Amino acid sequence: MLAFIIKRLANAVFVMLSVTFLAFVIFTAVGDPVDQMLNEQATQEQRDELRERLGLEAPFLVQYSKFVARAATGDFGISFRNQQDVLAMIGERFPATFELVLVATFISLVVGVPMGVITAIRRQTWYAEAMQFTSIIGVSLPSFVVGIGLILIFSVWLGWFPAFGRGETVDLGWWSTGLLTHSGRMSIVLPALSLSLFQITLVMRLVRAEMLEVLRSDFIKFARARGVPARRLHFSHALRNCLMPVVTMTAMQVGGLIAFALVTETVFQWPGMGLLFIQAVTFVDVPIMAAYLCIVALIFVVLNTIVDMAYAVIDPRLKGADA
């Protein structure tokens, strides 16, 4: 077991180093941040002085090694544009993103699981077919189109929800939340719906596939032969046995939702990490861009490593197969 854990941790470190290297290569080729930080009237001496102060005169490998050494201690440097600590800026935005992802995940489970059950046990009915057809249309639309459509219908036409912003927030220590205020709860509805749409389809299809497989198993046939009521058969026996893959997939998708929330945050002007990243791209703020990608990659790696280790504990055969 120890060898399995060490191998997984070594893989995680290798993945993080690869991500940081690719991020640094890509972001340093985006453009020159000095052009964004100084106006056109700046002299060459001013440009050279700023470039030296930012450490941009050093060779690429020297810049990268310094970045990795600082990032390992949680130091991602200073924002080129705002002249503030990058980690502190991301820390201010992280509660908004995590709150949005949390609500979107909750919506995807509350909506996706019942839809998966209905489409499995009533698969020949018109409403089950309608659910599957609607899910295909919804998942095929780009996120920004879904977001704009929700704003047009529920904000412009109906006026039910705010079109942008996070609403009023409450500070709980270093954490800020909008779920404790009315305006905060109203503001999160539309972006959470937009972000959860793809997740709802994944959950629905996974639950449907697992339900159909479980319903064909022998113990369900025996339970049906013994006269177990259909409701108990479906929800107490079949659904319980197909929720483990759903929980696993949902946990692993949290990192994906955090990564892809940037489109939703941009459309709804949600003050999270994604919007900060888009603004950083506009102003070629390399420290923020690199820090964002590293943090998202770290979330992916940590979640996948935890899932791998959990599977190894639950099913010891995976350790032998991995060896």
C-alpha positions as CSV (number, residue, x, y, z in Angstrom):
1,M,0.0,0.0,0.0
2,L,2.9,2.4,0.8
3,A,4.5,1.8,-2.6
4,F,1.1,2.5,-4.3
5,I,0.7,5.8,-2.3
6,I,4.3,6.9,-3.1
7,K,3.8,6.1,-6.8
8,R,0.6,8.1,-6.9
9,L,2.2,11.1,-5.1
10,A,5.1,11.0,-7.5
11,N,2.7,11.0,-10.5
12,A,1.0,14.0,-8.9
13,V,4.2,15.9,-8.5
14,F,5.2,15.1,-12.1
15,V,1.9,16.3,-13.4
16,M,2.1,19.6,-11.5
17,L,5.6,20.2,-12.8
18,S,4.5,19.5,-16.3
19,V,1.5,21.9,-15.9
20,T,3.6,24.7,-14.5
21,F,6.1,24.3,-17.3
22,L,3.5,24.4,-20.0
23,A,1.7,27.3,-18.4
24,F,4.9,29.3,-18.1
25,V,5.8,28.6,-21.8
26,I,2.4,29.6,-23.0
27,F,1.9,32.7,-20.9
28,T,5.3,34.1,-21.5
29,A,4.5,33.9,-25.2
30,V,1.2,35.7,-24.9
31,G,2.8,39.2,-25.0
32,D,5.0,41.7,-23.2
33,P,3.5,42.9,-19.9
34,V,5.6,46.0,-20.1
35,D,3.6,47.2,-23.0
36,Q,0.4,47.0,-20.9
37,M,2.0,48.6,-17.8
38,L,3.6,51.6,-19.5
39,N,2.1,54.1,-21.9
40,E,3.3,54.8,-25.4
41,Q,5.3,57.8,-24.2
42,A,7.5,55.8,-21.9
43,T,11.2,55.9,-22.7
44,Q,13.4,52.9,-23.3
45,E,15.2,53.5,-20.0
46,Q,11.9,53.3,-18.2
47,R,11.0,50.1,-20.0
48,D,14.3,48.5,-19.3
49,E,14.1,49.5,-15.6
50,L,10.6,48.0,-15.3
51,R,11.6,44.8,-17.1
52,E,14.6,44.4,-14.8
53,R,12.4,45.0,-11.7
54,L,10.0,42.3,-12.8
55,G,12.8,39.9,-13.5
56,L,12.0,39.6,-17.2
57,E,15.6,40.0,-18.3
58,A,16.6,36.7,-16.8
59,P,16.8,33.6,-19.0
60,F,13.6,31.5,-19.3
61,L,14.9,28.6,-17.2
62,V,16.0,30.9,-14.5
63,Q,12.5,32.6,-14.4
64,Y,10.8,29.2,-14.4
65,S,13.0,27.7,-11.6
66,K,12.4,30.8,-9.5
67,F,8.6,30.6,-10.2
68,V,8.5,26.9,-9.2
69,A,10.5,27.5,-6.0
70,R,8.3,30.3,-4.9
71,A,5.1,28.5,-5.9
72,A,6.0,25.5,-3.8
73,T,5.9,27.8,-0.8
74,G,2.6,29.4,-1.9
75,D,4.3,32.6,-3.2
76,F,3.1,33.4,-6.8
77,G,4.7,36.8,-6.8
78,I,3.1,40.2,-7.4
79,S,0.5,41.1,-10.0
80,F,2.0,43.1,-12.9
81,R,-1.2,45.2,-13.2
82,N,-2.4,45.6,-9.6
83,Q,0.9,45.4,-7.8
84,Q,-0.7,43.2,-5.2
85,D,0.1,39.7,-3.9
86,V,-1.3,37.2,-6.4
87,L,-2.2,34.6,-3.8
88,A,-4.1,37.2,-1.7
89,M,-6.0,38.3,-4.8
90,I,-7.0,34.7,-5.7
91,G,-7.9,34.1,-2.0
92,E,-10.3,37.0,-2.2
93,R,-12.0,35.6,-5.3
94,F,-11.9,31.9,-4.3
95,P,-15.0,32.0,-2.0
96,A,-17.2,33.3,-4.8
97,T,-16.0,30.6,-7.3
98,F,-16.3,27.8,-4.7
99,E,-19.7,29.0,-3.7
100,L,-20.9,29.0,-7.3
101,V,-19.5,25.5,-7.9
102,L,-21.0,24.2,-4.7
103,V,-24.5,25.5,-5.6
104,A,-24.1,24.2,-9.2
105,T,-23.1,20.8,-8.0
106,F,-26.1,20.7,-5.6
107,I,-28.5,21.6,-8.5
108,S,-26.9,19.0,-10.8
109,L,-27.5,16.2,-8.2
110,V,-31.0,17.4,-7.2
111,V,-32.1,17.6,-10.8
112,G,-29.9,15.0,-12.5
113,V,-30.5,12.0,-10.2
114,P,-34.4,12.1,-10.5
115,M,-34.2,12.6,-14.2
116,G,-31.8,9.6,-14.5
117,V,-34.2,7.5,-12.5
118,I,-37.3,8.5,-14.5
119,T,-35.6,8.0,-17.8
120,A,-34.5,4.5,-16.7
121,I,-37.7,3.2,-15.2
122,R,-40.1,5.0,-17.6
123,R,-37.9,4.9,-20.7
124,Q,-40.7,4.2,-23.1
125,T,-42.8,7.2,-22.1
126,W,-42.9,10.5,-23.9
127,Y,-41.7,12.6,-21.0
128,A,-38.6,10.4,-20.5
129,E,-37.8,10.8,-24.2
130,A,-38.4,14.6,-23.9
131,M,-36.0,14.7,-21.0
132,Q,-33.3,13.0,-23.0
133,F,-33.9,15.2,-26.0
134,T,-33.9,18.4,-23.9
135,S,-30.6,17.3,-22.2
136,I,-28.9,16.8,-25.6
137,I,-30.0,20.3,-26.7
138,G,-28.9,21.9,-23.4
139,V,-25.5,20.3,-23.4
140,S,-24.9,21.1,-27.1
141,L,-25.3,24.9,-26.5
142,P,-22.2,26.9,-25.5
143,S,-22.0,28.1,-22.0
144,F,-22.1,31.8,-23.0
145,V,-25.2,31.2,-25.1
146,V,-27.0,29.5,-22.2
147,G,-26.0,32.3,-19.8
148,I,-27.1,35.0,-22.2
149,G,-30.4,33.2,-22.7
150,L,-31.0,32.9,-19.0
151,I,-30.3,36.6,-18.5
152,L,-32.6,37.5,-21.4
153,I,-35.5,35.4,-20.1
154,F,-35.3,35.7,-16.3
155,S,-33.6,39.1,-15.9
156,V,-34.7,41.2,-18.8
157,W,-38.2,39.8,-19.7
158,L,-39.4,38.5,-16.3
159,G,-37.1,40.5,-13.9
160,W,-37.0,37.7,-11.4
161,F,-33.2,37.5,-10.9
162,P,-30.3,40.0,-11.1
163,A,-28.4,39.9,-14.4
164,F,-24.9,40.3,-13.0
165,G,-22.9,40.6,-9.8
166,R,-22.8,38.6,-6.5
167,G,-25.2,40.7,-4.5
168,E,-24.6,41.6,-0.9
169,T,-22.1,39.4,1.0
170,V,-21.3,38.6,4.6
171,D,-17.8,38.2,5.9
172,L,-17.2,35.1,8.1
173,G,-13.6,35.7,9.0
174,W,-11.5,35.5,5.8
175,W,-14.5,33.8,4.0
176,S,-17.2,35.9,2.3
177,T,-20.5,34.4,1.4
178,G,-23.7,35.6,-0.3
179,L,-25.8,32.7,0.7
180,L,-26.8,34.4,3.9
181,T,-28.3,37.4,2.2
182,H,-31.4,37.6,0.0
183,S,-29.7,39.5,-2.8
184,G,-26.8,37.0,-2.7
185,R,-29.1,34.0,-3.0
186,M,-31.0,35.6,-5.8
187,S,-27.8,36.6,-7.7
188,I,-26.4,33.1,-7.6
189,V,-29.4,31.3,-9.2
190,L,-28.8,32.1,-12.9
191,P,-25.0,31.6,-12.9
192,A,-25.4,28.3,-11.0
193,L,-28.1,27.1,-13.4
194,S,-25.8,28.0,-16.4
195,L,-22.8,26.2,-14.9
196,S,-24.8,23.1,-13.8
197,L,-26.5,22.4,-17.1
198,F,-23.7,20.2,-18.5
199,Q,-23.3,18.5,-15.1
200,I,-27.0,17.7,-15.0
201,T,-26.7,15.8,-18.3
202,L,-23.7,13.8,-17.1
203,V,-25.4,12.9,-13.8
204,M,-28.7,12.0,-15.6
205,R,-27.0,9.7,-18.2
206,L,-24.8,8.1,-15.6
207,V,-27.7,7.3,-13.3
208,R,-29.8,6.1,-16.2
209,A,-27.0,3.7,-17.4
210,E,-26.3,2.4,-13.9
211,M,-30.0,2.0,-13.1
212,L,-30.6,0.0,-16.3
213,E,-27.7,-2.3,-15.4
214,V,-28.8,-2.8,-11.8
215,L,-32.4,-3.5,-12.8
216,R,-31.1,-6.3,-15.1
217,S,-29.2,-7.9,-12.2
218,D,-30.3,-11.2,-10.6
219,F,-31.0,-9.8,-7.1
220,I,-33.5,-7.3,-8.6
221,K,-35.2,-10.1,-10.4
222,F,-35.4,-12.1,-7.3
223,A,-36.7,-9.2,-5.3
224,R,-39.4,-8.6,-8.0
225,A,-40.3,-12.2,-7.9
226,R,-40.8,-12.0,-4.1
227,G,-43.3,-9.3,-4.6
228,V,-41.2,-6.3,-3.4
229,P,-43.1,-3.1,-4.3
230,A,-41.9,-1.3,-7.4
231,R,-41.2,2.0,-5.5
232,R,-39.0,0.2,-2.9
233,L,-37.4,-1.8,-5.6
234,H,-36.4,1.2,-7.6
235,F,-35.4,3.7,-4.8
236,S,-34.3,1.5,-1.9
237,H,-32.5,-1.3,-3.9
238,A,-31.6,-0.1,-7.4
239,L,-30.8,3.6,-6.8
240,R,-28.7,2.9,-3.7
241,N,-26.5,0.5,-5.6
242,C,-25.8,3.0,-8.5
243,L,-25.0,6.1,-6.5
244,M,-21.3,5.3,-5.8
245,P,-20.2,6.1,-9.4
246,V,-22.3,9.2,-9.3
247,V,-20.7,10.5,-6.1
248,T,-17.2,9.6,-7.5
249,M,-17.9,11.4,-10.8
250,T,-19.4,14.4,-9.0
251,A,-16.3,14.8,-6.8
252,M,-14.0,14.6,-9.7
253,Q,-16.0,17.1,-11.7
254,V,-15.6,19.8,-9.0
255,G,-12.2,20.6,-10.4
256,G,-13.7,20.8,-13.9
257,L,-16.5,23.1,-12.7
258,I,-13.9,25.4,-11.1
259,A,-11.8,25.5,-14.3
260,F,-14.7,26.1,-16.7
261,A,-16.5,28.5,-14.4
262,L,-14.6,31.3,-16.0
263,V,-17.0,31.5,-19.0
264,T,-20.0,31.7,-16.6
265,E,-18.3,34.2,-14.4
266,T,-17.5,36.4,-17.4
267,V,-21.1,36.4,-18.7
268,F,-22.6,37.1,-15.3
269,Q,-19.7,39.4,-14.1
270,W,-19.4,37.0,-11.1
271,P,-16.4,38.2,-9.0
272,G,-14.6,34.9,-8.9
273,M,-11.2,33.4,-9.9
274,G,-12.4,32.9,-13.5
275,L,-13.2,36.6,-14.1
276,L,-9.9,37.5,-12.5
277,F,-8.1,35.1,-15.0
278,I,-9.9,36.7,-18.0
279,Q,-8.9,40.1,-16.8
280,A,-5.3,38.9,-16.3
281,V,-5.3,37.6,-19.9
282,T,-6.4,41.0,-21.2
283,F,-3.5,42.8,-19.4
284,V,-0.9,39.9,-19.9
285,D,-0.7,39.6,-16.1
286,V,1.5,36.4,-16.2
287,P,1.7,35.8,-12.4
288,I,-2.1,35.7,-12.0
289,M,-2.5,33.5,-15.1
290,A,0.2,31.0,-14.0
291,A,-1.1,30.9,-10.4
292,Y,-4.7,30.3,-11.6
293,L,-3.7,27.4,-13.8
294,C,-1.5,25.9,-11.1
295,I,-4.3,26.1,-8.5
296,V,-6.9,24.5,-10.8
297,A,-4.4,21.8,-11.8
298,L,-3.6,21.2,-8.1
299,I,-7.3,20.8,-7.4
300,F,-7.6,18.2,-10.2
301,V,-4.5,16.3,-9.1
302,V,-5.6,16.3,-5.4
303,L,-9.1,15.0,-6.2
304,N,-7.9,12.4,-8.6
305,T,-5.2,11.2,-6.1
306,I,-7.7,10.9,-3.3
307,V,-10.1,9.0,-5.5
308,D,-7.3,6.6,-6.6
309,M,-6.3,6.0,-3.0
310,A,-9.9,5.5,-1.9
311,Y,-10.4,2.9,-4.7
312,A,-7.3,1.1,-3.6
313,V,-8.6,0.9,-0.1
314,I,-12.0,-0.2,-1.2
315,D,-10.7,-2.7,-3.9
316,P,-7.2,-4.0,-3.1
317,R,-7.1,-5.7,-6.5
318,L,-6.3,-2.2,-8.0
319,K,-3.0,-2.2,-6.3
320,G,-1.9,-5.5,-7.8
321,A,-3.2,-4.4,-11.3
322,D,-1.3,-1.1,-11.0
323,A,1.9,-2.9,-10.1
